[in-house]
């Protein structure tokens, strides 16, 4: 399987989720199944069906998170030496050439992406247009609404 790029913070978030799933969610759903079983006939027991479905979801997510962590390539942006180039983990300040507004994004793994927090996926159109470019370069992004141009103002590794 291919390596999955993650920042240190992203890997820690996945580890925390895995810990919560194993220590909180799994025991809770086991208790809910036991409680539903105590109500008798399982063939018409909606609580039991819901708890079993929830258990399946939790077990599936545990396997998924363990797989991602097992295949993770953890990258510390502070240790990058990319000579000012946009790479995975870099924090990039852009100026929208149309509106003149500045935005700042960190390029992160797919599981860490959260636009509200200024984190964009390395596989997003914006990140793909930025990778390999330097401050002062213009990046053309093929967006659903058409081509957008951004000037790269600053690239830092934090």
N, C-alpha and C positions, 0 to 999 in steps of 0.2 A: 504494500500500500504506500501511497505517496506521503511524504512528510507534510504535516499541517503547520504552517507558520503561526506562531502565537507570540505576543509580547509577554513579558514576565507577569504583568497585571492580568492579562487574559488567562494565562495558565493558572494563576492563583484563584481567579474567579471560578474556573472549571473545577479545581480541587475543592473549593468551598462548596460548590453545588453538589459534587459527588459525596462529600462528607455529610451534607444535609440530607441527601436522598437516602443514604445508607443508615444514618443514625436517627433521623426524625421521620421522614416520609415512609420508609419501609416498615418500621415498627408500628406506625399509626395505621397503615392499611392492613397489616396482619391483625391488629386488634379489631379493626372494623369488620374484617371477614369473620373472626371468631364471634363477635357480637351478633352479626347477621345470621350465622349458623345456629346460634342459640335460640333463634326465633322459630325454628322448625323447618317446615317444608321448603327446600331450596328451589324447587321448580317454579314457584310463584313468588320468590323473594327478591324484590327489586333492589333492596339494600345490598344483598349478597352479590347480585349481578354488577351493581355499580362499584362495589369494593373490588371485585375481581378485575373489572375493566381498569380501574385505577391502578391496581397492582401490576397489570400488564404494561401500562404506560410507564410506571416508575422503573420496573425492571428493564424495559427497553431503553429508557433514558440513561440508566446506570451503565448499560453496555455501551451505548453511544459515547458517553463522556469518557469512560475508561479507554475506549478505542482511540478517541481524539487525543487524550493525554499520552497514550502509548506511542502514538505516531507524531507527537508534537515536536516541532523544531522551535525551541524557545529562544527568542532573540531579545537581547537587552539593548534598547535604542541608545542608551548612554555609552555603550561600548562600540558603537558603529563608527567606522572611519571611512565615510563615503565622499569626503572632500566636497561637501555641500550639495551632493546629488540627492534627488528624491529617491528613497528606497523604503522597503518595508520598515515600519517603526518610526520613520521620520515624521516630524510635525511641520506642516507646510502652511505658510500664510499666502493666500491668493487674493488678487484683485480681479473682480469680474469686469471685463473690458467694456461691457454694455452699461452696467449700472454704476460702476466705480466703487462698489461695496467691497470691503475686505472680509474674508472668511478664513478661519484657521481649522485645519483638519489634521488628525494623526492617521497615518495609514496603518491599519491593523488587520488581523485575521478575520475571516468570515464570521466566526462566533462572537467576536468582540465588538463588531460594528454597531454603533449607536449614533445616528446623526445628531440627536439631541445633545450628546456629549462631545460632539466634534470628532467622532471616530468613524472613518469610512473604511469599508472592506477593500482589501488589496485587489479584489476582483471586480470592483465597481468601475463604471466607465471613467469617473473622475480620476481615481487612483491609477488606472491603466494608462491614462493620458499623461499623468505626472511622472511615472517611474522613469528614471534615467535623466530627467531634466534638472537644470540648475536654476538658482535665483537669477531673475532677469529674463528667463526664457518664457515663451508664450506656449501654453498648452491648449490644444483644441480638443474639446470634449464632445463626442457624439451623443447627445442627449435625446430623449424621445421628442422633445419640443424643437429639435434642430441643433445645429452646431453652436456651441458656446466657447468663448475664448477667455482664458484666465492668464494673467501675468503672475509668475511666481515671484513673490516679494521676498520671502525668507524661508530657509530650510534649517531646522534645528533638530538635534537628537537628544531628547530628554526622556 
